[in-house]
Amino acid sequence: MAIKFQYNKTSLQQLEKQLKMRERALPTIKNKESALRSEVKKAKAEADEFDARLEQTLDALHDMLQLYDEYVPGVLRVKDVGMAVKKIAGVRTPVLEKVEYEVADFSLFNAPGWLLDGIEYLQEVVRIALEREFYLRKMELLDRARKKTTQKVNLYEKVQIPGFQEAIRKIKRFLEDEENLSKSAQKIVKTRKAMEDGL
């Protein structure tokens, strides 16, 4: 990325201002990237933990699964999922607050004896699966923000800051050369005038 500039003091001041701004922002952006990286790892670990819990819960229910042929569909449904938003390093992430279930009326005499326990197990499985999905979404959002932040760090470190430094160096050299030429021209004029006055 070529930085556009003019060979004058105004342009030099603007470039120095831009450079200072980026040099001040860089540590903050690096800290944000580091925080996001660790949060992505945490979210992934928690999602993996929910995977393991889900598998464990389903394994515990394995013997009961054959009984679910007797399960009456529509007895249990998710009524509402309560969600909040939590900011992590400036990124809005979803947090599962509560899950509301609706249990349809059914006859305890006509239903299988295990149905009440089965409903509780189903609620647990649904909650674990929902929490897992929330952590996966959180991980996606944080990872996307981390990638953008990494790109910004690289842009500042490898492109913009060196570009501004080079442009500032070029302008300073040009202005110094211009000043030296001006002084040399003044000396020549002064010497000529002294020679003319001396004749």
N, C-alpha and C positions, 0 to 999 in steps of 0.2 A: 504494500500500500504506500504509494508515494504521497508525501505530505506537501500540500501546496503552500507556498509562501512567497513573499517578496523580499527583496534585499533592502530592507529599511528597518529603522528602530521600532516602529509600531508593530510590524510583523514579528520582530524579535521578542518584544514584550508579550505579544499574544501567545507565541509558541512557548515561552518560558512559563506563562500562566498555565497553559494546557499540560505541560510537562509536570509542573508541581502538583496539579490536581491529580494526575494519574499516579504519581509517585506516592502521594498521600493515600489514595484509594486502594492501591495494590495490597498492602498488608491486611486491610479489612476484607477485601475480596478473597484473599488466600485463607483467612480464618473462616470465612463463610464456607468456602469449598471444603475445608477440613471438617468443619462441623457437619456439613451435609453428608460427607463421605461416611462419617461415623454413624450418623442417623440412618443412612441407608443400610449399613451393616446390622444395626440394631433391629430395624424393621424386618429385614430378611430373616434374622435369627428368630424373631417373634413369630413370623409367618411359618417358618419351619417347625417351631414349637407347636403351633396350632395344627399343622399337618400331622404331627406325631400324636397330639391329643385326639384329633379326629379319628385317626387310624386306631388308636387304643380304644376309644369309645365304640367304634364300629366293631372291633374285634370282640369287645365285651358283649356286644349285642348279637354277635354271630349266631349263637345258639337260639336266640329269640327270633331271628329273621324269618325262619320258616313259619312262625306263628303269625307273621304279618299278612299272610294270605287271608286271615280272618279279619284283618284291619278294615274298618269302615272308612272309605275315603271321605274327606270333608269334615272329619271330626275335629281336626286341628288345622288351623291356618294362621299365618302371620298377619296380624292386624296392622301393626305399625313398627317401624324401625326408627328409633330415636338417634339422631346423629348430631354431633357438635363439630366445630372446626377448631383446630389447634394450630397455631403458627409455630413452625420450627425453622429457625434461621431465615425468617421472612417468607416461608412457603406455607400456604394454607393446606393443612392435611385433615382428612376426615377422621373422626373418632366415634366409635360405636358407644352410645350411652345406654340404650335399653332396647329390648325387643319385647313387643307386646303380642301376645298370642290370643286367639279367640278359640275357645273350645265349644263346639256345638253341643246342644243337649242330646243326650243319648240315654238309653235305658241301662242301668247298671245290671238289671236282671238278665237282659237279653245279650249284653255285650260279654265278650270273653273276660275272664278274671284278671288277666294281665294288662288290659287296656289302659288303666290309669297309670301303671308303671311305664307302659309303652309310650304314653303321651309325654311323660316326664323325660324319658330317654330321647324322644324325638326333639323335644324342646332344647335339650342339651346339645344334641347333634347340630340343630339349626343354628344355635347361638355360636358354637365353635366355628361352623362353616362361615357364618357372617363375619365373625371377628377376623378369621383368616383372610377373607376378601377385603376387609377394611385395611388390614396390614399390607396386603399385596398392593392395593391402590396407593397407600401411603408411600410404600417403597418406590412405586413407579413415579409418583410426583416428585419425591425427593431426588431420585436418580436423574430425572429430566432436569431439575433445577441445578443439580451438581454438574451435569454435563455442560449446561449453559455457563455456569460460573467458571468451570475449567477453561472453556473457550475464551471467556473474558480475561482470565488470568494470562493465558497464552498470548492473547491479542495485545494486552498491555506490556507483558514482559518481553515478548519476542518481536513485536512489530512496532507498536506506537511509541513506547518510551525510547527505543533506539532510533526510531525515525525522527522524533522530535529533537533528540540530542544531536543527531547528524545535521538536521536543518539549522539548529541554533549555531552549531560549529561553523557551518558554511556562511551564515549571515555575519557572524562575528569576524570571520576571516575577510569577507568582502568589505565590511565596514572598516576594518583595520587597514586593509590595502588602500581603500578610498582615502582614509585619513592620511596615510603615509604619502600617497600621491599628491594630496593637497598640500602637505607640508613641504614636499620636494618642490612642487610648483612655486610655492611661496618663497622658498630659498632661492630658486632660480631667478624669480622676478626681483627679489631683494638684491641678489648678486649683480644682475644686469643693471638695476637702478644705481647701485653703488659704483659700478664700472662707468656708467654714463655720467654720473655726478663727478667722478674722478677725472674725466676727460675734460 
